[in-house]
């Protein structure tokens, strides 16, 4: 499409038409539940002709509003079952992340698990800096476990025992859903503090 020099110029100008997009086609609740709408094939053809591979997600704001009034996950699930369709919001969020080239990594404390959003390709020190700039400046290493390993084995101790807990350095590129424990020195060098 464009060479590197052209991309650099386009990025500086920040054209709206050069940005990646996710298209949401708002359907009536009836069409959304039926999974049928006469306009969807036309929209899909238009997107195909553009040749950019941008996703189009059918959504019903009316449906989403209807289930948003449910106070518990169980009530929401019951309402979705009653209406015969599921919320598309998780799919919209995932498409947004993919389009923006964002990923999540997790940190875990004794009483909290937190997800942090970063750009794909972010190195471990910069990911640590999302939590706090001191973590980036004093970065020593990152203890990393893959989410899938944690899910399969059930605990950090089991991941460690299986030899799947890795110590990574400054050049490590954080992967989506990594669970990371950063070691850092608050003075920027020498001994290590943990977070």
N, C-alpha and C positions, 0 to 999 in steps of 0.2 A: 504494500500500500504506500507507505512513506519511508524514506530512508532516515537514518539517525539524525542527520542535520535538520531535515524538515520537521521531524518530531520535536526536536529541541526548540525550534522557532514556534511551532504550534502550541507547545506547552506554555511558553512565555506569554502568548497572546490569550490563552485560556478560552478558546472558542467553545461555546456550549455544544455546537454540532460535532465537536471532536471528542466529546465525553462519552464514555460507555453508558449504556442505558439498560434499565429493566422496565418493560412495559407491563402495566397492570390493566387488564380489560375488566371494567366494572360491569357485572351482569346483574340482572334481577335475581332475587333469591330463588325464584321458581326455576329460571334457567340454570343457575349455579347447582341447585340440587339435582336437576335432570341431567346435568353435564352436557347441555345442548344449547347452542346459540347460533343463529344464522350468520352472524358477523365474524365469529372466530376464524373460520377458514379464510375469509377475506383478509383479516389482519395478519394471519400466519403467512399468507402468500405475499403480502406487502413486505413483511419482515424478511422473508426468504429472498425476495428481489433485491433488498438492500445488501444482502450478503455479509452482514456483520455478525451473525450468530447471536444476536441479543435475544434474551428470553422474553416471552409474553406469558404472563400468568393470569388465568381467569380467576377473578375474585368477586365476591359479592359483599359490598360494604354493609348492605342490609342484613345479610346472614351473620357477618362478623359482629355487628352491633347487637344483634339478637342474642348471640351466645356470650357476649362480653358482660352481660348483666348477671351471669352465673357467678356465685360467690366462691365456690370451691371447685377444684379440678374434677371432682366426682360429678358435681352438678353440671359442669360444662360438658363432660363426656356423655352424660345422660341426655342432655339437650341435643348434642350432635347426633347421637343415636336416634333420638326421636325424629329429628329433621331429615335424617338419612344422608348427611354429608359431614365432612370434617373441615375444620378451620384450615385455611391456606396460609395463615400468618407465618408459621415456621418456614414454609417454603419461600415466602417473600423475603424473610430475614436472611435465609441462606443464600438466595439469589443476590441480594444486596451485598452481602459479604464477598461473594465470588466476584461480582462486578467491580467492587471497590478494591479487590485484591487484599482483603483483610482476613486474618486468622485470629484464633483465640489461643492463649495458653493459660494454665491454671497455677495458682499458688494455694497452698494449704497450710493453715495454722491449726492449733488445737481446737478452736471453736469456730473456724471460718474457712470456707473454700471460696475463692474469688476467681472470676474469669477476667482476663485483660485482653483488649483488642490491639493488634499491631498489624503492620503491613507484611505481606508475604516477603520473605527474604531478609527480615530483620535479624541481626546478629544478637547473640545472648546479652552483651553489655547494654545495647540499646533497648532490648526488651526489659532488662532490669531497670533502666532509666524511666520507663513508663510508670513504674511503681514509685520510684523516688530518684532524683538526680544523684544522690549520694551512692545509691546502688550501682549506678553506671560508672561514676568516677572512681569508686573503690572496688570495682568488680574484680573478684579473684577467680571464681569458677561457678558453674551451674551444675547441680545434681539434677539429672533429667530422667524421667520415666515416661514412656508412652502411655497414653490413656488406655489404649487397648490392652496393654500388658497389665495395668492396674485393674482394669475391669475383669480380665480373665483370672488373675491371681488373687484379687480381693483385698490386698493390703500392701503398703509400702514395704513392710518387712518381707512379705512373700516375693515381691518384685526384686528386692535386694538379694534374697536367698537364691533366687533363680538366675542371678547374675545379669539382670536386665536394667539395673539402675546404673546410669552412665554419668561420669564426670566429664563435662565439656568446658572448653575454654572460650576465648574471645572470638574465635572464628566460627563458632557453632551457629548455624542458621536454625532458628526456632521453627519447629514443625507445628502444624495445627493440632491442638488438643494436648500438647506436651504438658506434663505436670513438672514444675520447676521449683527447686529450692536454691536460691542464690546465696552465695557466700561473698561477702564484701568486707572491705576495710574502710570504716568511715573517714579515716584520714587520707585515704587514697593510695596507700601502699603498706606493706608489711603484714602484720598478723591479721587474722580474719574474724569478722563478726558475721553472724548468720541472720537471715530473714527468710 
